[in-house]
Amino acid sequence: MGSNLARNLASREGNTVAVYNRSRSKTDDLVAEHPEAGFVPAYSYEEFAASLQRPRTALIMVKAGGPTDAVIDALMEVFEPGDIIIDGGNSLFTDTIRREKLVRERGFNFVGMGVSGGEEGALHGPSLMPGGPDEAWVTLGPILRSIAAVAPDGEPCVTHIGHDGAGHFVKMVHNGIEYADMQLIAEAYDLIRRGTGKSPAEIADVFAAWNTGELESYLIEITAEVLRQVDAATGRPLVDVIVDEAGAKGTGAWTVQTALDLGVPVSGIAEATFARSLSSHREQRDVSHELPGWDDPSRVVFDQPGEEQDRFIEDVRLALFASKIVAYSQGFDEIRAGAAQYGWDIDLAAVARIWRAGCIIRAQFLNRISDAYEIAPDLPVLLTAPYFVEALERAQGAWRRTVVHAALSGIPAPAFSSSLAYYDGLRADRLPAALIQGQRDFFGAHTYKRIDKPGTFHTLWSGDRTEVEAEDTH
């Protein structure tokens, strides 16, 4: 991604790009392979700094953690106050907060910037999520707008997210939504394949058709391509040759861990993250094949073309749409909570707009999300915006039937199921949390509140079980 971002920058009129890598051969190879870019090679940090005009701007694309710290330290030795250092990797936002403070104290500007779009997006136009000081944005804004993806309405997919770690926080949540979206698509594929017996190529046609409607998105588009791919060595569908263990680089786990700290339920993202973990525990799965299962003997397998099969596939489509809405809603809830916790002024409508092109989770309904937050910036739950209320009402029956079919058929659908449970939890007039609070008071004197009068109370559970008013210290 680093070399492709450099090529993207160099392709814009008026830009001259200096490149440095600790491996001299990689620098030489990049310059030789892309003479059209006019790269200025540097073989030391001193040469790199000397080749840049002030205020200098350096974009770091290295592994998160220690390597990023090392490069920042080296740049601060050769840069001057007012210069800008950008971390374009997938750094943990709390590291970015720490780095921004450290770099600012030395007189430099530090920007943590989320970059989404993969290698192709980096070259042709990514979605960019820069944080950092306002002063840096004045310099960087025109540069980043020139290389960002462009949405269908002509708007560049970049905005100043907020100060210090805001950009990397939003990118982290973006990746969490990506986890949920991919898991939901995989569950939809699994349900259709096991429920209808269709081949991967036939299911590819289903996804291609879905991509022409309200599910239109990059991930739906590439799913059709993946399912069509045939393995050259065996002639089998490639998806049947790939080992069923999903990798992860940590951003999904960060999203879930941060949500727990913020007290925000992101159950769809969490289940998607756990599903990847389960897939990777081959040693547990191999010894668990003999676990008893149960299939409802009356269940229907829609293995013959016809109206029943078509209805089942449409149910899965609607369940996917509803669950995707939940995933995005949970992600935006986390962004709102993070902004409140860390003092960031994040424009949720603008975030939705910059995800409309270039990034992995770009989707048609991001326009609807942007519209919802434009109309009501303080919207407490995205699901309650009129468009999504109508969509969920339309999808609800299919969503429930799909989850039931998965359960009766023994097909794991954790993201579908948890998304529906979250939805029902939101709409419930009363939750069983009252019992939990009673249990907490019984064993730990954690107190509780009453529905009929103000105050905090504790029951003396021993003896005559009387209730006393108490100060809630928990």
Beta strands, then each sheet from edge to edge (+ up, - down):
strand 1: 18-20
strand 2: 40-42
strand 3: 57-60
strand 4: 84-87
strand 5: 109-116
strand 6: 127-130
strand 7: 457-459
strand 8: 467-469
sheet 1: 1+ 2+
sheet 2: 3+ 4+ 5+ 6-
sheet 3: 7+ 8-
end
